């Protein structure tokens, strides 16, 4: 027989896992040429990778919200009788953040379309949480001694990590101090699930995901919303790649040996750390990491 306390603990843990935010959102307001608010406008967001669509309508105040959008690039459109169709292309949605996209409709027929390309604001106005999103382009472009994403945590202001030593054998996982908090005060999330080591609360709960499998991650350094809870320090929120309609992939070998490394300034000889990492990825309507 399973004790009732165990069942209650499992229920609470399951609820907490589903409460973590691994998506973003888009919101805005729609106006006509005179600046008046327009109600009942159809707003459509289409994911550029998967072509998944989410549709909503503006309320009586002219506002709309598209919640629970997986991180990625979206095309937005606004349609209403008596107005030309308005389009916003390549709106980037980031994990835990809300992008503001306002539409100014022009008089015309629905068959007409007005496309506007604009750069999103760097200022996140929809949340008081402080932090930085590290996107896939950055993760793939920056050199990592052991291809461990935790070595990029120090790119966020207020995060202090140990300099990774490429000569050390091991995975080189970093467990940072954020804004002066203890290293064991961080909360690591992987696709919304807690990924902390129960022994010392570092980032080795169910393992470190490969950098090829990560879409992006955000380090929330302060003022995190109540949905996270659990820890008083930072929140490291990681979301994995979601695939797409077209198949794509790669094969790789990451090689380190004494022929390819420089001799440390104070060392008598080069290090003898030899590493060979083989692998590959395959993406489409599913994702596979080898």
C-alpha positions in Angstrom: 0.0 0.0 0.0 1.3 3.5 -0.9 1.1 6.0 1.9 -1.3 8.9 1.4 1.6 11.3 2.1 3.5 9.9 -0.9 0.5 10.2 -3.1 0.0 13.9 -2.0 3.7 14.6 -2.6 3.5 13.1 -6.1 0.4 15.1 -6.9 2.0 18.4 -5.7 5.2 17.6 -7.7 3.3 16.9 -10.8 1.3 20.1 -10.5 4.4 22.1 -10.0 6.0 20.7 -13.1 3.1 21.7 -15.3 3.0 25.2 -13.9 6.4 26.2 -15.1 6.4 28.5 -18.2 8.2 27.2 -21.2 6.4 29.3 -23.8 6.0 32.9 -24.8 3.1 35.1 -25.8 2.1 38.0 -28.1 -0.3 40.7 -27.3 -1.3 44.0 -28.7 -4.1 46.5 -29.6 -5.8 47.1 -33.0 -6.8 50.6 -34.1 -8.4 52.2 -37.2 -6.9 55.1 -39.2 -8.6 57.6 -36.7 -7.0 55.8 -33.8 -10.2 54.3 -32.5 -10.1 50.8 -31.1 -11.4 48.0 -33.3 -13.2 45.0 -31.9 -13.8 41.5 -33.3 -10.7 41.6 -35.4 -9.3 38.1 -36.3 -5.7 37.7 -35.3 -3.7 34.8 -36.6 -0.2 33.7 -35.6 1.6 31.1 -37.8 4.8 29.4 -36.8 7.3 29.7 -39.6 8.9 26.3 -38.8 5.9 24.1 -38.1 3.1 26.2 -39.7 1.0 25.6 -36.6 -1.6 28.3 -36.3 -3.3 30.0 -33.3 -6.3 32.3 -33.9 -7.9 34.8 -31.5 -10.1 37.9 -31.8 -9.9 41.3 -30.3 -12.2 42.2 -27.5 -14.4 45.3 -27.1 -11.3 47.2 -26.0 -9.4 46.3 -29.2 -6.9 44.2 -27.3 -5.8 40.7 -28.1 -3.6 38.0 -26.5 -2.0 34.9 -28.0 -0.7 32.9 -25.1 1.3 29.6 -24.9 3.3 30.1 -28.0 6.4 27.8 -28.4 9.6 29.9 -28.9 10.3 30.6 -32.5 9.5 33.0 -35.4 5.9 33.8 -36.3 3.9 35.7 -39.0 1.0 37.6 -37.6 -2.1 38.8 -39.6 -5.1 41.0 -38.6 -8.3 40.8 -40.7 -11.6 42.6 -40.3 -14.4 43.5 -42.8 -13.9 46.9 -44.4 -10.1 47.0 -43.7 -7.1 45.8 -45.6 -5.4 42.7 -44.2 -2.4 43.7 -42.0 0.7 41.5 -41.7 3.7 41.5 -39.4 6.4 39.1 -40.5 9.1 37.3 -38.5 7.9 38.2 -35.0 10.3 36.4 -32.6 8.7 34.8 -29.5 11.2 34.0 -26.7 10.7 31.7 -23.7 8.8 33.4 -20.8 8.6 36.7 -22.6 5.6 38.6 -24.1 6.1 40.5 -27.4 3.9 43.5 -28.1 2.6 43.8 -31.6 0.1 46.6 -32.3 -1.9 46.8 -35.6 -3.1 50.0 -37.3 -5.7 48.9 -39.9 -6.2 50.8 -43.1 -9.5 51.1 -45.0 -9.8 48.8 -47.9 -10.9 45.4 -49.1 -10.0 42.2 -47.3 -8.2 41.0 -50.5 -5.6 43.8 -50.0 -2.7 43.2 -47.7 -0.2 45.5 -46.0 3.0 43.9 -44.7 5.2 45.7 -42.2 8.6 44.4 -41.2 9.8 45.8 -37.9 12.4 45.0 -35.2 11.0 44.0 -31.8 11.8 46.2 -28.9 14.8 45.1 -26.8 12.9 46.3 -23.7 10.6 43.7 -22.1 7.7 45.8 -20.9 5.3 43.0 -19.9 7.2 41.6 -16.9 9.3 42.9 -14.1 11.5 39.8 -14.1 15.1 40.5 -15.0 17.2 38.2 -17.1 18.4 37.4 -20.6 17.4 34.9 -23.3 20.4 33.0 -24.8 19.1 32.0 -28.3 20.1 29.1 -30.5 22.4 31.1 -32.7 24.5 32.2 -29.8 24.5 28.7 -28.3 25.8 27.2 -31.5 28.3 30.0 -32.4 30.2 30.4 -29.1 33.1 28.0 -28.3 32.4 25.6 -25.4 35.3 23.5 -24.0 33.0 20.5 -23.3 29.9 21.5 -25.2 28.0 22.2 -22.0 25.4 25.0 -22.1 26.0 25.9 -18.4 29.3 27.5 -19.5 27.1 30.2 -21.1 25.3 31.2 -18.0 27.8 33.9 -17.3 26.6 35.9 -20.3 23.7 37.2 -18.2 24.4 40.2 -15.9 24.7 39.3 -12.3 25.8 35.7 -12.9 29.2 34.7 -11.6 30.7 31.4 -12.7 34.1 29.7 -12.4 36.3 30.0 -15.5 36.0 26.6 -17.3 39.3 24.8 -17.4 39.5 22.8 -20.7 42.4 20.7 -19.3 40.2 19.2 -16.6 38.6 15.8 -17.3 34.8 15.9 -17.0 31.7 17.6 -18.3 32.6 21.0 -16.8 29.1 21.8 -15.5 28.9 25.3 -14.0 26.8 26.0 -10.9 26.8 29.8 -10.7 26.2 32.4 -8.0 23.5 34.9 -9.0 23.4 38.4 -7.5 25.3 37.1 -4.5 23.0 34.2 -3.7 24.4 30.8 -2.8 25.3 28.4 -5.6 22.7 25.9 -4.4 19.9 28.5 -4.7 19.3 28.1 -8.4 16.3 26.4 -10.0 17.1 24.5 -13.2 14.1 23.7 -15.5 14.1 21.5 -18.6 11.0 21.9 -20.7 9.2 23.0 -17.5 10.4 20.1 -15.3 12.7 20.5 -12.4 16.2 19.4 -13.4 18.1 19.9 -10.1 20.4 17.4 -8.4 18.7 16.5 -5.1 22.1 16.1 -3.4 23.5 19.6 -3.9 20.9 21.3 -6.0 23.1 21.8 -9.1 22.2 21.3 -12.7 22.6 17.5 -12.9 19.1 16.3 -12.1 18.2 14.2 -15.2 21.3 15.2 -17.2 22.6 18.1 -19.2 21.0 18.3 -22.7 23.3 18.5 -25.7 23.7 22.0 -27.1 22.4 20.6 -30.4 19.1 19.8 -28.7 18.5 23.2 -27.1 16.3 25.8 -28.7 17.1 28.5 -26.2 17.3 29.2 -22.5 16.7 32.1 -20.2 18.4 33.0 -16.9 15.9 34.9 -14.7 18.1 36.6 -12.2 15.5 38.4 -10.0 11.8 39.3 -9.7 10.7 35.9 -11.1 6.9 35.4 -11.0 5.2 33.2 -8.4 4.8 30.3 -10.9 8.4 29.3 -10.4 8.8 29.4 -6.6 10.9 26.6 -5.0 14.3 28.5 -4.9 15.2 32.0 -3.8 18.0 32.4 -6.4 17.9 32.4 -10.2 15.7 30.3 -12.6 17.5 28.7 -15.5 14.7 27.8 -17.9 15.7 25.6 -20.8 13.5 24.6 -23.8 14.4 22.0 -26.3 14.0 22.2 -30.1 10.5 21.4 -31.5 11.2 20.2 -35.0 9.5 21.4 -38.2 7.8 20.3 -41.4 11.0 19.7 -43.3 13.6 17.1 -42.4 17.0 18.4 -41.4 20.0 17.2 -39.4 23.7 16.9 -39.1 26.6 14.7 -38.2 29.5 15.9 -36.1 32.8 15.1 -34.4 34.3 17.5 -31.8 38.0 16.7 -31.4 40.5 17.9 -28.8 44.1 16.7 -28.5 47.5 17.9 -27.6 48.1 19.0 -31.3 45.2 21.4 -31.3 45.6 23.2 -28.0 48.0 25.9 -26.9 50.4 25.5 -24.0 49.2 27.4 -20.9 51.5 30.4 -20.2 52.8 29.0 -16.9 52.8 25.3 -17.9 55.9 23.4 -19.0 54.1 21.5 -21.7 50.7 21.2 -23.4 47.9 19.3 -21.7 47.2 15.7 -22.5 43.4 16.0 -22.5 42.1 14.1 -25.5 38.4 14.2 -26.2 36.3 12.8 -29.1 32.6 13.5 -29.2 30.7 11.9 -32.1 27.0 12.4 -32.7 24.3 13.6 -34.9 20.8 15.1 -35.0 17.7 14.5 -37.1 14.7 16.8 -37.0 11.4 17.0 -38.8 8.0 16.1 -37.3 10.1 14.7 -34.5 13.5 15.3 -33.0 16.2 12.7 -32.5 19.7 13.1 -30.9 22.3 10.4 -31.5 
